[in-house]
Amino acid sequence: MCNQYKAPVCILKLTAVSAVPVLAMVLLSPPAIANDNFNQWKQQEQQSFQEYKDKRDREFTAFLKMHWTEMQLLKGVVKDPVPKPVSIPVAEPAPTPEPAPEPPEIESKVPPAPPVVTTPVPAPVPQYVPPAPHIPSSTMKGRRIDLDYFGTRLSFYYDKKMDTRIATPVNATAVSDFWSALSLADYDDLIKQLEAQRTALQLNDWAYLLLVNDVAEQIYHGSASNQALFTWFILAKAGYRARIAYDDSNVYLLVPSNQQIYSVPYFTFDKLRYYAVRFDGGDQKLGRVYTYDGQYPGTNKQLDMLLNHDMVVTDSPAKRGLSFEYQGKKYSIYAAYSTGHVDFLKTYPQLDLNMYFNSSVSSTTASPLLLQLSENMQGMSQLEAVNFLLRFVQTSLSYKTDEAQFGKENYLFPEETLYYPYSDCEDRAVLFSWLVKKLLGLEVVGLDYPGHVATAVHFTDKVNGDAIVFNEKQYTIADPTYVNASAGMTMPDFRGIQPDIIRIQ
């Protein structure tokens, strides 16, 4: 024990003993201490999150062993059951009006309608394709898979522990064991890679779902049930309200959508429809299945099927020549499209018509088509320009019903209408309305008759002919299927019939 006499020796010993700690405190500046504390806190938080994630998966695995119920999936809702016209009438030429008498030479108080001022669409430029995101070498671990995503080559790396297979026969225990096996694998890294490609390729929800399914196909070759289970797991981890159902031999993926989907079986849970989707555009035939009564924690997203931005494609555009006549003059233009993008659109399930009217068109198709049409419309009045676009859609495209071309009702996006050899009324109405909005800036609505779809245009100039009133505005009938018909002419079989109005944003 130190006393006042031995104080110097005591101090020396304390200094000697404390030399290293004191030096360490001098070397660790306040920022370094703060950084060290942050790293310790971060490590603790990550460990806490991992424990929470494991607890969440453990509880969900146990839940999957017992909470299942047998349900009868309902048949998909059928769209307009009224058959479309097999043949389309041709409008009679408008009679040549008698020459009007010479007006008295007085100053007119009503100025003539100005010609349309059409702003030329910029010349198409080569589409910029962002490079695939660089994946740091630290994440390039595990097994590698390569896939062709609608013409774009992609690579992913996944933990080999994810390559697990569901036991047979399929039952609640087998599903629970599958979830447990995947939850113990390093799935976070694969989800990060999927999200990175989603951003780079500008994918909407449906396109992202297809990408996840493509990865599943590469991991589980030829096993549709394992692919459905893997896609369900990844979607749930990404926050989507995905479910699965199973019968005696198969597992099916079920997803809810913000938009109604037609001709796809579904069941309703908590007032929400879960659709048994397929990714090849085919029909799913299901009967009684088992599904669980609950949700994986943290899942609150539904699929948003809207196409409202330009998905990146890397293939070279293909072209199709189109020709038509207007006021005695022949016009020849071409339509460009990406086969990769068309292949993507083919996978889309059938949706409400307003989805097609309100979806965007890829720049590969839009830029050259709008430019060519705009150049030929310079100086036309609104009415002349609308009639010009009507004649283009009416006569440059060949008509055939969906039943005759596809064997079922199949609404088309504009790129598909320009790709397929035939189109019917709703396909033409969607294409025409998009052209009017883009080239003339006029308001358009869709007209949904029983067994037929047309459009109506709100002119700022006075136009004679058949019209409807919507939201206190007059819209003149413009039917892009009624051959040679001008604005203001209704197809004879639908005169006097009140259509449903489709609002177009």
Secondary structure per residue as TSV (DSSP state, phi and psi in degrees):
chain	resnum	aa	ss	phi	psi
A	1	M	-	360.0	136.9
A	2	C	-	-77.6	144.7
A	3	N	-	-131.9	-179.3
A	4	Q	T	-63.8	-19.9
A	5	Y	T	-85.1	-30.6
A	6	K	S	-102.8	17.6
A	7	A	H	-57.1	-44.5
A	8	P	H	-60.2	-40.6
A	9	V	H	-64.5	-42.9
A	10	C	H	-60.6	-43.7
A	11	I	H	-62.5	-40.1
A	12	L	H	-63.0	-42.6
A	13	K	H	-66.3	-41.6
A	14	L	H	-60.6	-41.3
A	15	T	H	-65.7	-41.5
A	16	A	H	-65.8	-44.3
A	17	V	H	-65.9	-34.3
A	18	S	T	-94.7	6.5
A	19	A	H	-59.6	-46.8
A	20	V	H	-67.0	-49.5
A	21	P	H	-58.6	-41.5
A	22	V	H	-62.3	-42.6
A	23	L	H	-61.2	-41.0
A	24	A	H	-63.5	-38.8
A	25	M	H	-67.7	-33.4
A	26	V	H	-67.9	-39.9
A	27	L	H	-73.6	-31.0
A	28	L	S	-84.1	98.6
A	29	S	-	-70.9	163.1
A	30	P	H	-52.3	-43.7
A	31	P	H	-61.4	-38.2
A	32	A	H	-66.3	-41.5
A	33	I	H	-62.5	-43.8
A	34	A	H	-61.4	-42.2
A	35	N	H	-64.3	-41.6
A	36	D	H	-63.7	-41.7
A	37	N	H	-63.5	-40.4
A	38	F	H	-62.1	-44.1
A	39	N	H	-63.2	-39.5
A	40	Q	H	-63.5	-43.5
A	41	W	H	-62.9	-42.6
A	42	K	H	-62.0	-43.4
A	43	Q	H	-63.0	-41.1
A	44	Q	H	-64.4	-41.1
A	45	E	H	-65.6	-42.3
A	46	Q	H	-62.4	-40.7
A	47	Q	H	-65.3	-41.1
A	48	S	H	-63.3	-42.0
A	49	F	H	-64.4	-41.8
A	50	Q	H	-62.3	-40.9
A	51	E	H	-63.9	-40.4
A	52	Y	H	-65.2	-42.9
A	53	K	H	-63.2	-43.8
A	54	D	H	-62.4	-42.5
A	55	K	H	-62.1	-42.8
A	56	R	H	-61.3	-44.4
A	57	D	H	-69.9	-37.3
A	58	R	H	-61.8	-43.9
A	59	E	H	-67.2	-39.6
A	60	F	H	-69.4	-37.1
A	61	T	H	-59.9	-44.7
A	62	A	H	-65.2	-39.5
A	63	F	H	-60.2	-40.6
A	64	L	H	-68.0	-16.7
A	65	K	T	-77.1	-15.1
A	66	M	T	-135.1	-28.1
A	67	H	-	-95.4	72.3
A	68	W	E	-124.2	149.0
A	69	T	E	-140.1	147.8
A	70	E	E	-85.8	133.7
A	71	M	E	-138.7	154.0
A	72	Q	E	-101.4	115.1
A	73	L	-	-69.2	140.1
A	74	L	B	-86.9	147.2
A	75	K	-	-64.5	150.8
A	76	G	-	-62.2	147.3
A	77	V	-	-67.4	134.8
A	78	V	-	-91.1	134.8
A	79	K	-	-72.9	-168.7
A	80	D	-	-42.1	109.4
A	81	P	-	-79.3	-9.9
A	82	V	S	-72.0	127.7
A	83	P	-	-62.1	144.6
A	84	K	-	-76.3	156.3
A	85	P	-	-60.2	134.6
A	86	V	S	-75.3	-38.8
A	87	S	S	-124.2	150.4
A	88	I	-	-108.0	132.0
A	89	P	-	-69.6	157.0
A	90	V	B	-108.1	128.3
A	91	A	-	-70.6	142.7
A	92	E	-	-71.9	143.4
A	93	P	-	-59.0	142.3
A	94	A	-	-64.9	135.5
A	95	P	-	-62.1	145.2
A	96	T	-	-73.4	121.1
A	97	P	-	-68.6	148.8
A	98	E	-	-66.2	144.9
A	99	P	-	-59.2	131.9
A	100	A	-	-77.8	146.2
A	101	P	-	-63.4	153.0
A	102	E	-	-62.3	126.4
A	103	P	-	-73.1	153.5
A	104	P	-	-61.4	149.9
A	105	E	S	-80.0	78.8
A	106	I	-	-126.2	155.9
A	107	E	-	-71.3	124.8
A	108	S	-	-73.5	135.6
A	109	K	S	-86.9	-12.0
A	110	V	S	-111.0	110.3
A	111	P	-	-66.3	148.2
A	112	P	-	-62.5	151.3
A	113	A	-	-63.0	130.3
A	114	P	-	-69.7	151.1
A	115	P	-	-66.6	157.1
A	116	V	-	-63.5	134.6
A	117	V	-	-100.3	99.5
A	118	T	-	-95.1	123.3
A	119	T	-	-80.2	119.1
A	120	P	-	-58.0	137.0
A	121	V	-	-74.0	134.7
A	122	P	-	-54.8	145.5
A	123	A	-	-58.8	139.3
A	124	P	-	-62.6	141.0
A	125	V	-	-115.9	156.6
A	126	P	-	-54.7	132.3
A	127	Q	-	-66.5	129.3
A	128	Y	-	-75.8	126.7
A	129	V	-	-113.2	108.8
A	130	P	-	-59.9	140.7
A	131	P	-	-65.6	153.3
A	132	A	-	-59.7	136.9
A	133	P	-	-59.0	140.5
A	134	H	-	-72.4	127.4
A	135	I	-	-97.1	116.9
A	136	P	-	-53.4	148.4
A	137	S	G	-59.2	-27.8
A	138	S	G	-65.6	-23.5
A	139	T	G	-95.8	-7.9
A	140	M	-	-82.6	68.6
A	141	K	-	-132.2	156.8
A	142	G	S	89.2	-162.8
A	143	R	E	-81.6	144.8
A	144	R	E	-104.0	139.3
A	145	I	E	-127.5	146.0
A	146	D	E	-121.0	139.5
A	147	L	E	-145.1	158.2
A	148	D	E	-102.6	107.6
A	149	Y	E	-100.1	89.3
A	150	F	T	50.7	46.2
A	151	G	T	96.9	-8.5
A	152	T	E	-106.6	125.7
A	153	R	E	-82.0	127.6
A	154	L	E	-130.3	151.9
A	155	S	E	-128.7	143.4
A	156	F	E	-136.4	156.2
A	157	Y	E	-123.1	136.8
A	158	Y	E	-140.3	153.7
A	159	D	-	-68.8	129.3
A	160	K	G	-61.9	-19.7
A	161	K	G	-65.3	-19.8
A	162	M	G	-75.6	-15.3
A	163	D	-	-83.0	64.2
A	164	T	-	-107.0	157.4
A	165	R	-	-122.8	142.7
A	166	I	-	-71.3	139.8
A	167	A	-	-74.2	155.2
A	168	T	S	-114.6	147.1
A	169	P	S	-71.6	157.5
A	170	V	-	-70.7	125.7
A	171	N	-	-155.0	-177.2
A	172	A	H	-60.6	-41.3
A	173	T	H	-64.0	-42.0
A	174	A	H	-63.5	-41.4
A	175	V	H	-65.3	-44.7
A	176	S	H	-60.3	-43.4
A	177	D	H	-64.9	-36.1
A	178	F	H	-63.4	-47.3
A	179	W	H	-59.8	-43.9
A	180	S	H	-60.4	-42.8
A	181	A	H	-64.0	-43.7
A	182	L	H	-69.5	-34.2
A	183	S	H	-69.3	-19.7
A	184	L	T	-87.9	-8.6
A	185	A	S	-86.4	169.6
A	186	D	-	-87.2	80.8
A	187	Y	-	-88.4	-20.4
A	188	D	H	-57.8	-39.9
A	189	D	H	-65.2	-40.9
A	190	L	H	-65.9	-40.3
A	191	I	H	-61.8	-38.7
A	192	K	H	-62.9	-40.6
A	193	Q	H	-64.4	-41.6
A	194	L	H	-63.2	-43.1
A	195	E	H	-65.8	-36.9
A	196	A	H	-63.5	-42.9
A	197	Q	H	-70.1	-33.1
A	198	R	H	-59.6	-43.9
A	199	T	H	-66.7	-45.5
A	200	A	H	-64.4	-37.1
A	201	L	H	-94.8	-0.1
A	202	Q	T	56.0	56.9
A	203	L	-	-90.7	136.4
A	204	N	-	-82.2	-175.8
A	205	D	H	-61.4	-43.4
A	206	W	H	-65.0	-41.8
A	207	A	H	-64.6	-37.5
A	208	Y	H	-65.6	-41.4
A	209	L	H	-61.0	-40.0
A	210	L	H	-64.4	-38.1
A	211	L	H	-63.9	-44.8
A	212	V	H	-60.9	-41.9
A	213	N	H	-65.1	-36.8
A	214	D	H	-61.8	-41.1
A	215	V	H	-63.3	-41.7
A	216	A	H	-61.2	-39.5
A	217	E	H	-64.5	-34.6
A	218	Q	H	-71.7	-34.6
A	219	I	H	-79.6	-41.5
A	220	Y	S	-114.6	70.5
A	221	H	T	-56.2	123.4
A	222	G	T	74.6	5.5
A	223	S	-	-114.7	95.5
A	224	A	H	-63.3	-35.4
A	225	S	H	-67.0	-44.5
A	226	N	H	-65.8	-35.8
A	227	Q	H	-63.6	-42.4
A	228	A	H	-64.3	-41.0
A	229	L	H	-65.7	-43.3
A	230	F	H	-63.6	-45.8
A	231	T	H	-62.1	-41.0
A	232	W	H	-58.6	-45.7
A	233	F	H	-62.2	-48.8
A	234	I	H	-65.3	-42.5
A	235	L	H	-63.0	-41.7
A	236	A	H	-63.0	-41.4
A	237	K	H	-67.1	-24.9
A	238	A	T	-89.0	4.5
A	239	G	T	96.1	8.1
A	240	Y	B	-90.7	148.1
A	241	R	-	-81.2	58.2
A	242	A	-	-84.4	149.7
A	243	R	E	-135.2	170.8
A	244	I	E	-131.0	159.4
A	245	A	E	-136.6	157.5
A	246	Y	E	-142.5	154.9
A	247	D	-	-122.0	-154.1
A	248	D	S	-63.9	-26.4
A	249	S	S	-134.9	-12.1
A	250	N	-	-134.9	157.6
A	251	V	E	-115.2	139.7
A	252	Y	E	-125.6	139.7
A	253	L	E	-85.5	135.8
A	254	L	E	-125.0	129.4
A	255	V	B	-137.9	142.5
A	256	P	-	-87.4	157.2
A	257	S	B	-133.6	147.6
A	258	N	S	-67.1	-22.9
A	259	Q	S	-113.5	149.8
A	260	Q	-	-69.8	136.2
A	261	I	E	-111.8	135.5
A	262	Y	E	-101.5	154.6
A	263	S	S	58.8	26.5
A	264	V	-	-125.1	126.8
A	265	P	-	-59.1	150.1
A	266	Y	E	-153.1	164.5
A	267	F	E	-134.7	155.8
A	268	T	E	-104.9	130.2
A	269	F	E	-137.2	125.8
A	270	D	T	53.0	42.8
A	271	K	T	64.3	19.0
A	272	L	E	-121.8	129.8
A	273	R	E	-82.7	131.0
A	274	Y	E	-111.4	118.6
A	275	Y	E	-96.0	137.1
A	276	A	-	-85.9	83.3
A	277	V	-	-81.5	152.9
A	278	R	-	-118.2	161.4
A	279	F	S	-108.2	1.5
A	280	D	S	-109.9	10.0
A	281	G	S	80.5	1.2
A	282	G	-	-83.4	173.9
A	283	D	-	-92.7	144.3
A	284	Q	-	-105.1	126.3
A	285	K	-	-113.2	111.8
A	286	L	-	-128.3	156.1
A	287	G	-	-119.3	-125.1
A	288	R	E	-81.6	133.0
A	289	V	E	-135.7	168.3
A	290	Y	E	-109.0	136.4
A	291	T	E	-142.8	162.6
A	292	Y	E	-93.3	157.2
A	293	D	S	-104.9	84.1
A	294	G	S	162.6	-174.8
A	295	Q	-	-134.2	147.3
A	296	Y	-	-69.0	134.8
A	297	P	T	-55.8	137.0
A	298	G	T	87.4	3.9
A	299	T	-	-95.2	119.0
A	300	N	-	-141.0	3.7
A	301	K	B	-96.8	141.7
A	302	Q	-	-111.9	157.9
A	303	L	B	-66.1	133.1
A	304	D	-	-107.0	111.7
A	305	M	-	-86.0	-4.2
A	306	L	-	-63.3	135.3
A	307	L	-	-96.7	97.6
A	308	N	-	-123.9	12.7
A	309	H	S	-153.0	167.7
A	310	D	-	-87.8	108.4
A	311	M	-	-67.7	136.6
A	312	V	-	-75.7	128.2
A	313	V	-	-127.1	152.5
A	314	T	-	-116.4	-1.5
A	315	D	S	-81.8	159.9
A	316	S	-	-76.1	139.7
A	317	P	-	-65.8	146.0
A	318	A	E	-101.1	162.0
A	319	K	E	-129.5	152.4
A	320	R	E	-135.7	128.0
A	321	G	E	-81.2	138.8
A	322	L	E	-133.2	141.5
A	323	S	E	-139.8	152.3
A	324	F	E	-162.6	170.1
A	325	E	E	-120.4	144.9
A	326	Y	E	-145.8	123.1
A	327	Q	T	51.2	45.2
A	328	G	T	79.8	2.0
A	329	K	E	-112.5	137.9
A	330	K	E	-92.2	140.2
A	331	Y	E	-127.3	139.7
A	332	S	E	-130.3	124.8
A	333	I	E	-135.6	175.3
A	334	Y	E	-127.7	151.0
A	335	A	E	-111.8	129.5
A	336	A	E	-104.3	149.0
A	337	Y	E	-156.5	154.7
A	338	S	-	-94.3	123.5
A	339	T	H	-64.6	-32.2
A	340	G	H	-64.1	-42.0
A	341	H	H	-70.1	-37.9
A	342	V	H	-63.4	-41.3
A	343	D	H	-61.5	-36.9
A	344	F	H	-64.4	-44.8
A	345	L	H	-64.3	-29.8
A	346	K	H	-61.8	-26.6
A	347	T	T	-78.1	-13.6
A	348	Y	-	-64.5	130.2
A	349	P	-	-68.7	163.1
A	350	Q	E	-76.8	134.1
A	351	L	E	-122.7	178.3
A	352	D	-	-62.6	150.8
A	353	L	H	-58.2	-35.2
A	354	N	H	-62.7	-23.3
A	355	M	H	-64.9	-38.3
A	356	Y	H	-74.7	-39.6
A	357	F	H	-65.1	-28.4
A	358	N	T	-108.0	9.2
A	359	S	-	-90.7	157.2
A	360	S	-	-83.6	168.5
A	361	V	-	-118.6	137.8
A	362	S	-	-62.2	148.8
A	363	S	H	-63.7	-28.2
A	364	T	H	-58.2	-38.4
A	365	T	H	-88.3	-43.8
A	366	A	H	-65.3	-50.3
A	367	S	H	-58.0	-55.7
A	368	P	H	-68.7	-35.1
A	369	L	H	-68.3	-46.8
A	370	L	H	-63.1	-37.8
A	371	L	H	-62.7	-47.8
A	372	Q	H	-64.8	-44.8
A	373	L	H	-66.8	-40.5
A	374	S	H	-61.8	-41.0
A	375	E	H	-62.0	-30.9
A	376	N	H	-87.9	-5.9
A	377	M	S	-105.4	3.6
A	378	Q	T	-60.4	131.3
A	379	G	T	84.7	-4.2
A	380	M	-	-77.0	151.0
A	381	S	-	-73.0	170.4
A	382	Q	H	-57.2	-46.4
A	383	L	H	-63.2	-44.0
A	384	E	H	-62.5	-41.6
A	385	A	H	-65.8	-42.1
A	386	V	H	-64.4	-43.0
A	387	N	H	-64.1	-35.3
A	388	F	H	-62.0	-45.8
A	389	L	H	-68.5	-35.9
A	390	L	H	-59.3	-46.9
A	391	R	H	-65.5	-36.1
A	392	F	H	-59.6	-50.0
A	393	V	H	-72.5	-39.2
A	394	Q	H	-64.7	-38.9
A	395	T	H	-116.7	-15.1
A	396	S	H	-86.1	-13.9
A	397	L	S	-113.0	140.9
A	398	S	E	-87.5	140.3
A	399	Y	E	-94.4	137.7
A	400	K	-	-162.0	141.1
A	401	T	-	-67.2	157.8
A	402	D	H	-61.6	-38.1
A	403	E	H	-60.2	-39.2
A	404	A	H	-74.4	-34.9
A	405	Q	H	-88.2	-40.3
A	406	F	H	-115.4	-12.5
A	407	G	S	82.7	6.0
A	408	K	S	-166.2	166.9
A	409	E	-	-66.9	132.0
A	410	N	-	-151.4	91.9
A	411	Y	-	-64.4	144.3
A	412	L	-	-116.9	145.0
A	413	F	-	-78.9	160.4
A	414	P	H	-53.0	-40.8
A	415	E	H	-60.9	-37.1
A	416	E	H	-69.8	-38.4
A	417	T	H	-60.4	-37.1
A	418	L	H	-80.8	-13.4
A	419	Y	H	-92.9	-48.1
A	420	Y	S	-72.0	153.1
A	421	P	S	-67.9	-23.3
A	422	Y	E	-133.2	160.3
A	423	S	E	-150.8	161.0
A	424	D	-	-121.2	-163.8
A	425	C	H	-63.6	-46.3
A	426	E	H	-69.0	-31.4
A	427	D	H	-63.8	-43.4
A	428	R	H	-69.2	-37.4
A	429	A	H	-63.6	-40.7
A	430	V	H	-65.1	-45.9
A	431	L	H	-62.8	-46.9
A	432	F	H	-62.5	-45.2
A	433	S	H	-62.0	-38.6
A	434	W	H	-64.2	-41.7
A	435	L	H	-64.0	-42.6
A	436	V	H	-64.2	-42.7
A	437	K	H	-64.5	-44.6
A	438	K	H	-73.5	-39.7
A	439	L	H	-92.1	-30.1
A	440	L	H	-116.7	-16.2
A	441	G	-	68.1	21.2
A	442	L	-	-91.5	153.4
A	443	E	E	-76.8	139.0
A	444	V	E	-133.9	146.3
A	445	V	E	-127.4	153.4
A	446	G	E	-88.7	146.5
A	447	L	E	-116.4	113.3
A	448	D	E	-104.2	94.2
A	449	Y	E	-86.1	161.8
A	450	P	T	-63.4	110.3
A	451	G	T	82.9	11.4
A	452	H	E	-160.2	149.5
A	453	V	E	-132.2	132.2
A	454	A	E	-136.6	-166.4
A	455	T	E	-137.7	170.4
A	456	A	E	-143.4	143.7
A	457	V	E	-118.1	136.2
A	458	H	E	-92.2	106.2
A	459	F	-	-85.0	147.3
A	460	T	S	-84.2	-21.2
A	461	D	S	-93.8	158.7
A	462	K	-	-73.3	130.2
A	463	V	-	-131.0	132.9
A	464	N	-	-84.6	160.3
A	465	G	S	122.5	-174.9
A	466	D	-	-65.9	139.9
A	467	A	E	-152.7	164.0
A	468	I	E	-126.3	162.0
A	469	V	E	-113.8	127.5
A	470	F	E	-139.5	126.7
A	471	N	T	52.9	42.5
A	472	E	T	64.7	21.4
A	473	K	E	-123.6	146.2
A	474	Q	E	-90.8	128.2
A	475	Y	E	-116.9	123.6
A	476	T	E	-84.8	132.9
A	477	I	E	-58.8	133.7
A	478	A	E	-140.5	106.6
A	479	D	-	-104.7	106.7
A	480	P	S	-77.9	4.0
A	481	T	S	-105.8	-30.4
A	482	Y	S	-71.1	100.3
A	483	V	B	-58.2	130.1
A	484	N	T	67.9	5.8
A	485	A	-	-76.1	141.0
A	486	S	-	-96.8	170.9
A	487	A	T	-58.0	136.1
A	488	G	T	99.9	-0.6
A	489	M	-	-113.4	125.6
A	490	T	-	-98.6	140.4
A	491	M	-	-58.0	132.4
A	492	P	G	-51.0	-41.9
A	493	D	G	-67.1	-10.7
A	494	F	G	-119.2	9.7
A	495	R	T	-68.0	136.0
A	496	G	T	82.8	-2.3
A	497	I	-	-96.6	130.0
A	498	Q	-	-85.0	115.9
A	499	P	-	-85.3	161.0
A	500	D	E	-76.4	144.0
A	501	I	E	-96.7	129.8
A	502	I	E	-104.5	113.7
A	503	R	E	-73.4	133.7
A	504	I	-	-116.1	121.9
A	505	Q	-	-70.3	360.0
